[in-house]
Amino acid sequence: MYHTWMRYFTPNPLHHRLGLVCLGVGLQHGTLPPVGPRTLDHHVAVVISAGHGWCTTPDGHRHPVTAPALLWLTPGVAHHYGADPVTGWDECFVDFTGPATETYTELGYIERDRPLVPLTDPGPPRAAVGRIARAARRGNPLLEVETSAAVHELLVVLRRARADTDARGEPVLTALARDAFLPLSVAEHAARHGMTPAELRTAVRRGAGCSPKDYLLGIRLGRAKELLAGTELPVAAVARRVGYDDPAYFSRLFTRRVGTAPVRFRDRQVHSVPGGWSTQIPDPDDPPLVSG
């Protein structure tokens, strides 16, 4: 026995120019009948939040599926999956398409070659699908735009929920970000996490859509911008804070990647950003107010 709720709709060509459009959403649980074998012309993200079952990959191999997990169904790729016929599972799904799917694929948010993805926590993805379901209510005049924005959010939430871990079970990107300011090579970073350089490259490419070097550089330069804009530290001190002992090399690298020299970047921020600087993230439920 199973229970299901789903809704499908057809956005017009103008809405496709939003980059992503939602084609359908559903929530199901129980001993669901198998799906496929079949091939679709669009993407589907299927979040399994409880229970277990199976899926068959394009190479014909059958794999067990244990919640929490994500099934990626991609255009033109045959898929076949189902819940355990005795225990069943809980699933929610979103059908979507649009030109932005190519960019999300290049960034590693959508994985064509990884149809089965373990998740750390199904709660946030399920909540994101729930927001899409609420936006898909009948009579909503903003349905296409609201669901489009929510699909973008879902892809980010799914990325955060993926269980890419190092040899110690720690999320790879989290661990790498924590160590980003240490003067370590990519090989040394890999060794710290019990991985080979190739394994680290695969994990970071899968998680962030870039190489470990570019991922670390993005974190370092982001922190450098914060220090330049929010402190009066000399450029050499900023360079050391973000992992560069050679301030001249740091300045050249910053200029090449940011498009302006560190001193000029600071000057622009000082003259364009009023007020003070804080490292505390404001509480969205109790934001700071300007007193008269």
C-alpha positions as CSV (number, residue, x, y, z in Angstrom):
1,M,0.0,0.0,0.0
2,Y,1.2,3.5,-0.7
3,H,0.1,7.1,-0.7
4,T,1.0,9.7,-3.3
5,W,0.5,13.4,-4.1
6,M,1.9,15.0,-7.2
7,R,1.3,17.9,-9.5
8,Y,2.6,18.7,-13.0
9,F,2.5,21.9,-15.1
10,T,3.9,23.3,-18.3
11,P,5.7,26.7,-18.1
12,N,5.7,28.9,-21.2
13,P,8.8,29.7,-23.2
14,L,9.3,33.0,-21.4
15,H,9.6,31.3,-18.1
16,H,12.2,28.9,-19.5
17,R,14.4,32.0,-19.8
18,L,14.6,32.0,-15.9
19,G,17.2,29.3,-16.3
20,L,15.4,26.6,-14.5
21,V,11.7,25.7,-14.6
22,C,9.8,23.2,-12.5
23,L,7.8,20.7,-14.4
24,G,6.4,18.7,-11.5
25,V,6.6,17.9,-7.8
26,G,5.4,15.0,-5.7
27,L,5.6,13.3,-2.3
28,Q,5.0,9.6,-1.9
29,H,5.5,6.9,0.7
30,G,4.9,3.2,1.2
31,T,5.4,0.2,-1.0
32,L,5.6,2.1,-4.2
33,P,5.6,0.3,-7.5
34,P,8.9,0.2,-9.4
35,V,9.7,3.0,-11.9
36,G,11.1,2.1,-15.3
37,P,13.0,1.1,-17.2
38,R,12.4,4.4,-18.9
39,T,14.2,7.4,-20.3
40,L,13.2,11.0,-19.8
41,D,14.0,14.3,-21.6
42,H,14.4,16.3,-18.4
43,H,16.0,16.1,-15.0
44,V,14.4,14.6,-11.8
45,A,15.8,14.8,-8.3
46,V,14.3,12.0,-6.2
47,V,15.0,12.3,-2.4
48,I,14.7,9.1,-0.4
49,S,14.2,10.2,3.2
50,A,13.4,6.9,4.9
51,G,13.4,3.2,4.0
52,H,15.4,1.3,1.4
53,G,15.1,-0.2,-2.0
54,W,17.2,-0.6,-5.2
55,C,18.2,1.1,-8.4
56,T,19.8,-0.1,-11.7
57,T,22.5,2.0,-13.2
58,P,23.0,2.4,-16.9
59,D,25.7,-0.3,-16.9
60,G,23.0,-2.8,-15.9
61,H,24.2,-3.3,-12.3
62,R,21.6,-3.3,-9.5
63,H,22.5,-1.4,-6.4
64,P,20.9,-1.2,-2.9
65,V,19.5,2.2,-2.0
66,T,19.4,3.1,1.7
67,A,18.0,6.3,3.0
68,P,18.9,9.1,3.1
69,A,19.8,9.1,-0.5
70,L,19.4,11.1,-3.7
71,L,18.5,9.5,-7.1
72,W,19.5,11.7,-10.1
73,L,17.5,11.0,-13.2
74,T,19.1,12.8,-16.1
75,P,17.9,13.4,-19.7
76,G,18.6,10.5,-22.1
77,V,19.9,8.1,-19.5
78,A,17.8,5.0,-18.8
79,H,16.8,4.5,-15.1
80,H,15.0,1.8,-13.2
81,Y,14.4,1.8,-9.4
82,G,12.0,0.9,-6.7
83,A,11.2,0.7,-3.0
84,D,11.6,-2.5,-1.1
85,P,8.3,-4.4,-1.7
86,V,7.9,-5.2,2.0
87,T,9.1,-2.1,3.9
88,G,8.7,0.6,1.2
89,W,10.3,4.0,1.5
90,D,9.5,7.7,1.7
91,E,10.3,9.8,-1.3
92,C,9.8,13.2,-2.7
93,F,10.7,14.4,-6.2
94,V,11.0,17.4,-8.5
95,D,11.0,17.4,-12.3
96,F,12.8,20.3,-13.8
97,T,14.6,21.5,-17.0
98,G,16.1,24.7,-18.4
99,P,19.4,26.0,-19.8
100,A,20.9,26.5,-16.3
101,T,21.0,22.7,-15.9
102,E,24.2,22.7,-18.0
103,T,25.9,25.2,-15.7
104,Y,24.8,23.4,-12.6
105,T,26.2,20.2,-14.1
106,E,29.6,21.9,-14.9
107,L,29.7,23.1,-11.3
108,G,29.1,19.6,-10.0
109,Y,25.6,20.3,-8.5
110,I,24.1,17.8,-10.9
111,E,26.0,14.6,-11.5
112,R,25.3,12.7,-14.7
113,D,27.7,9.9,-13.9
114,R,26.5,9.5,-10.3
115,P,22.8,8.5,-10.3
116,L,22.9,7.3,-6.6
117,V,24.2,9.9,-4.1
118,P,24.3,9.3,-0.3
119,L,23.0,12.2,1.8
120,T,23.9,13.3,5.3
121,D,20.5,14.7,6.2
122,P,17.2,14.4,4.2
123,G,15.5,17.2,6.2
124,P,16.6,20.3,4.3
125,P,16.1,18.8,0.8
126,R,12.6,17.5,1.9
127,A,11.8,21.0,3.2
128,A,12.9,22.5,0.0
129,V,10.6,20.2,-2.0
130,G,7.8,21.1,0.4
131,R,8.2,24.7,-0.5
132,I,8.0,23.8,-4.2
133,A,4.8,21.8,-3.4
134,R,3.3,24.8,-1.6
135,A,4.1,27.1,-4.5
136,A,2.5,24.6,-6.9
137,R,-0.9,25.1,-5.3
138,R,-3.7,25.6,-7.8
139,G,-4.5,29.2,-8.6
140,N,-1.1,30.6,-7.6
141,P,-0.5,33.4,-10.2
142,L,3.3,33.3,-9.4
143,L,3.6,29.6,-9.7
144,E,6.2,29.4,-12.5
145,V,8.5,32.1,-11.0
146,E,8.2,30.8,-7.4
147,T,8.8,27.2,-8.3
148,S,11.8,28.3,-10.6
149,A,13.4,30.1,-7.7
150,A,12.7,27.1,-5.4
151,V,14.4,24.7,-7.8
152,H,17.6,26.8,-7.7
153,E,17.4,26.6,-3.9
154,L,16.8,22.8,-4.0
155,L,20.0,22.3,-6.0
156,V,22.0,24.2,-3.4
157,V,20.4,22.4,-0.5
158,L,21.1,19.0,-2.2
159,R,24.7,20.0,-2.7
160,R,25.0,20.8,1.0
161,A,23.4,17.5,2.0
162,R,25.7,15.3,0.0
163,A,27.8,12.9,2.0
164,D,31.2,13.4,0.5
165,T,33.5,12.6,3.4
166,D,37.2,12.0,4.0
167,A,38.9,8.9,5.5
168,R,37.7,10.1,9.0
169,G,34.1,10.6,7.9
170,E,34.4,14.4,7.9
171,P,32.8,16.3,5.0
172,V,35.6,17.0,2.5
173,L,34.7,20.6,1.6
174,T,34.2,21.6,5.3
175,A,37.5,20.1,6.3
176,L,39.3,21.7,3.4
177,A,37.8,25.1,4.1
178,R,38.9,24.9,7.7
179,D,42.5,24.3,6.6
180,A,42.5,26.7,3.6
181,F,44.8,29.2,5.2
182,L,47.6,26.7,6.1
183,P,50.6,26.9,3.7
184,L,50.0,23.4,2.3
185,S,50.1,21.9,-1.2
186,V,47.2,20.0,-2.6
187,A,49.1,16.8,-1.9
188,E,49.6,17.8,1.7
189,H,45.9,18.7,2.1
190,A,45.0,15.2,0.7
191,A,47.4,13.5,3.1
192,R,45.8,15.4,6.1
193,H,42.4,13.9,5.1
194,G,43.6,10.4,4.5
195,M,43.2,10.7,0.7
196,T,45.3,10.5,-2.4
197,P,45.6,13.7,-4.5
198,A,43.4,12.1,-7.1
199,E,40.7,11.2,-4.5
200,L,40.7,14.7,-3.2
201,R,40.4,16.2,-6.7
202,T,37.5,13.9,-7.4
203,A,35.7,14.8,-4.2
204,V,36.2,18.6,-4.6
205,R,35.2,18.5,-8.3
206,R,32.1,16.5,-7.3
207,G,31.3,18.9,-4.5
208,A,32.3,22.3,-5.7
209,G,32.7,21.9,-9.5
210,C,36.3,23.0,-9.5
211,S,39.8,21.8,-8.6
212,P,41.1,21.8,-5.0
213,K,43.5,24.6,-5.9
214,D,40.7,26.8,-7.2
215,Y,38.5,26.0,-4.2
216,L,41.2,26.9,-1.8
217,L,42.0,30.1,-3.7
218,G,38.4,31.2,-3.7
219,I,38.3,30.9,0.1
220,R,41.6,32.7,0.6
221,L,40.7,35.6,-1.7
222,G,37.3,35.9,-0.1
223,R,38.9,36.2,3.3
224,A,41.5,38.6,1.9
225,K,38.7,40.9,0.6
226,E,37.1,40.9,4.0
227,L,40.3,41.8,5.8
228,L,41.1,44.5,3.2
229,A,37.6,46.0,3.5
230,G,37.1,45.7,7.2
231,T,40.6,46.2,8.8
232,E,43.6,48.5,8.5
233,L,46.0,45.6,8.3
234,P,48.9,46.1,5.8
235,V,48.7,44.1,2.6
236,A,51.6,42.0,3.8
237,A,49.8,41.1,7.0
238,V,46.6,40.3,5.0
239,A,48.7,38.0,2.8
240,R,50.1,36.1,5.8
241,R,46.7,35.8,7.3
242,V,45.4,34.0,4.2
243,G,48.4,31.7,3.7
244,Y,50.9,33.6,1.6
245,D,54.3,34.4,3.0
246,D,55.3,36.4,-0.1
247,P,53.2,39.6,-0.3
248,A,54.4,40.5,-3.8
249,Y,53.1,37.1,-5.0
250,F,49.8,37.6,-3.2
251,S,49.4,41.0,-4.7
252,R,50.0,39.7,-8.2
253,L,47.6,36.8,-7.6
254,F,44.9,39.0,-6.1
255,T,45.2,41.5,-9.0
256,R,45.0,38.7,-11.6
257,R,42.0,37.0,-10.1
258,V,40.0,39.9,-8.7
259,G,40.8,42.4,-11.4
260,T,42.3,45.1,-9.2
261,A,45.2,45.4,-6.8
262,P,44.7,44.9,-3.1
263,V,45.3,48.5,-2.2
264,R,42.9,49.8,-4.9
265,F,40.3,47.2,-3.8
266,R,40.6,48.5,-0.2
267,D,40.3,52.1,-1.4
268,R,37.1,51.4,-3.3
269,Q,35.5,49.7,-0.3
270,V,36.5,52.5,2.1
271,H,35.0,55.1,-0.2
272,S,31.8,53.2,-1.1
273,V,30.8,51.2,2.0
274,P,29.5,53.5,4.8
275,G,29.4,52.5,8.5
276,G,31.5,50.1,10.5
277,W,32.4,46.5,10.1
278,S,31.2,43.5,12.0
279,T,32.0,39.8,12.0
280,Q,28.7,38.9,13.6
281,I,26.0,37.6,11.3
282,P,22.7,39.5,12.0
283,D,19.8,37.5,13.3
284,P,17.1,37.6,10.5
285,D,14.4,37.4,13.2
286,D,15.8,40.3,15.1
287,P,17.8,42.5,12.7
288,P,19.7,45.5,13.9
289,L,17.8,48.8,13.5
290,V,19.1,52.3,12.7
291,S,18.0,54.6,15.6
292,G,17.0,58.1,14.8
